[in-house]
């Protein structure tokens, strides 16, 4: 079996396990839309931020591949595609059940734009299966480095909001949304693709709260979240994505 064939088996297996074939017009869209309408008005703003799914790393044997199995360094790895499929049922459980708090089914989805200076497709690929299942578009109007403008757009979008972004700018994005005093870690580790940051604002004009949830959608995902480092350490750690 060739690489492309093996890849296709893995991706489709991950998609089927999460209840959506993505490319095959998922059946959850109409049911989810009806459920969403029941909760059309969210009492408090909720913005969830994830890092894009797994990427090829320096010296790693895992290569980025397109959905059709063609090698491309700007795409997800096979494991990343499996995570993208599994996230559908993480945010949209079977049986019209709501996700476990504080996770919520998003009504708006954002991902980073592809540009000459930030050519990665990974953020968009990570949320495309979920967006297809929900029947909503992915807003990719803002590129990595444009967190201030993305924050403004996310705050104006229907809540709950989900953003897939690049790890080296996630802390900046969170604080652009919720203010510089937000008690989130200042650094997102290079080896973590499996955590959700949740920003909530119970009262208009009041402070934002911060929490984290491990995804645990792949068998060996860790159950812990991202630890805080000292401010000095955060400033010293600059990683590429």
N, C-alpha and C positions, 0 to 999 in steps of 0.2 A: 504493500500500500504506500503510495507516494505521500509526500509531506502535506500537499493540499488536501488530499483525501482524509488523512488522519486528522488534520485541523478541522475539517468540516464535521467529522464525527464528533469531536470534542465539543465544538461550539454548539452544535445542534443538541447534543446530549445535555449541555448546561442549560440551554434555552428550554428544552422540554421539561427538565427537572424543576424549572422555575415557573412553568405553566404558560410559556409564550414562545412561539417560534420566531417572533419579531418580523422576519422577512416574509412570513406567511400570514399577514393580517391577523394579529392576535384577537381572540374572541372576547377578551376582558374589557375592551374599550367601552362598549355600550353599557355594560353592567356597572363599570366604574363611574362612567359619566352620571348615571342615575344616582349612584350613591353620593357622588360629589355634590349634586344639586341639593340633596337633603341637608348638607352642611355648607350651604352657599356662603354664609357669612361667618367668618372665623372671629371669635371674640377678641383674641389677642394676636398680634403679628407673630409669626413663627418662621424663621429662616434657618434652613438646614444646609450645612456645607459638607461636601465630601471631596476627597482627593480623587482624581481620575484613577481608574483601575490599573493593574500592573503593566509595567513598561519593560522593554529590554534594558538590561543594565550593563555597565562596563565589565567585560570579561564573563558575562553570563551566557550560558548556552541557549537561553530562551530568547527567541527573536520576535520582533514585532511582525504581525501578519495582518493582511486585510481580511475581511469576512470570507473571501474566496480562497484564502490560504497563500496569497502572494506576499513574499517578504517585503516589509516596509518599516523602516526604523521609527517612523512617526506614528505607528499604529500600536494597539494593545498586543500583549502576548496572548497565547491561548488561555492562560489562567485569567488574564484580564478580561477576555471575552466571556469566560465563564462567570466571572463576578458580575459583569454587566447584565447577563441574563438572570442571575440569581437575585439581583437587586429589584427586579420586577416584583417578586413575591415578598420581598422585604418591605417594600412600600405599599404593595397592593396584595394583602393576604387573600387566600382562597375563601370562598363563601361569603363575600361581601363583609367580612369582619374588618374592623379598623386595625391599623398597625398598633403594636404595643407602644404605649406612651413612654417617652415624649415624641416618638416618631409619628409623622402624619403623612397621609397621601398628598403629594404636592398638587397644587393647582397651577403653578408656574415653575418652569424649569429653565435654568441658565447654564451655559457652558462657554468656555473661552473660544474666541474667534481664532481662526487659522490665518496667520499672517506670514510675511517674509521673515520676520524676526522671531516669530513663535509658531513654527510650522506643525506642531503636534496636533494630531487628530484625536488624541486619547480622551480628553475631557468630553468631547461631543459623543464619541463612541460609547463612553461609559453610561450615558443617560439616554441614548437613542432607543434601546429596547423598551425602557420604561415609558418614554414619551410616546412611542408607538402604541403601547398597550393602553395608555390613558387617552390617546387621541388628541394630544396637545403638542404644540411646536416647541422646539428647543430654541431659546433666544441666544444667539451667538454673536451679538452686536459688539461685544467688548472683548478686548484682547488681554492676555496676561500683562500686568503692569498698569491696567486701567481700572484699578479697584475702586477708586473714588467714584467714577461714573457708573460702574456696575452696582455699587452700593445704592446710589440714587435710584437706579432702575429697579433693583430688587425691592426696595422699600415702597415703591409705587405699584408693584405688581400684586395681583390677587394672592392672598396667603392661604395655605402654607406655600413657601417657596423652597425649591431645592437648587443648589448651585454646585456644579462640578468644576473644580479649579485645580491649579498647580500648587504643589505643596509649599514652595518657597514664598508664596504670596498669600496663603490662606489666613495667617494671623493678621496680616495687614488688612485684608478684606473684612475679617470679622470686626476689627476695631474701627474701620471706616463705617461699618453699619451701626455698631452699637456704642462707639466711643472708646477713647484711649484707655479708660479705666476698666474695660471688660476683663474679667479674671480668666482669660484663656491662656494656654501655653503660648509662648512667643515663638516657638519653633515647631514645625511639623517634621518628624523624623523621616529620613529618606526611605526607610524600609517599611513604612506603614501605609497601606492602601485600604484599610478595613475599619475605619472609624467615621462616625457622623458627629459633627459639632452642631449643637442646637442653640439658637439664640431666640429668646422669647421676651416679650414686653407686656407684662400683665396690665399695666395702666398707661394710658396715653400720657406722654410726657415724663413717665417714671423711668427708673433704671432698667436695663436689660439684664436678663439672667443668662447664664451660660451652663451648658451641660454637655456631656459626651456619651455616646452609646457605641459599643463595639458591634460591628455588623454580624459577625459569626455566620456568614452565608456559605463559606467553603470549609471543608472538614477540619483544616488545621489553622483556621483563623484564631488568633489569641483572644482571650476574654477580657484583657485589660484595655485601658484607654491610654491616651498620650499624657505623659507626666510633665509637670511644670519643671522648667529649669530656671536658674537664676537669670535675671535680666542681662547681666554681663555675658553669660554664656549664650543667651539667645542672640545678642548683637554680634557675637563673634562667629556664629554658625551661618554661613551663606552657602546654600546648596543649589545646584542646577536641577532643572526638571526635564 
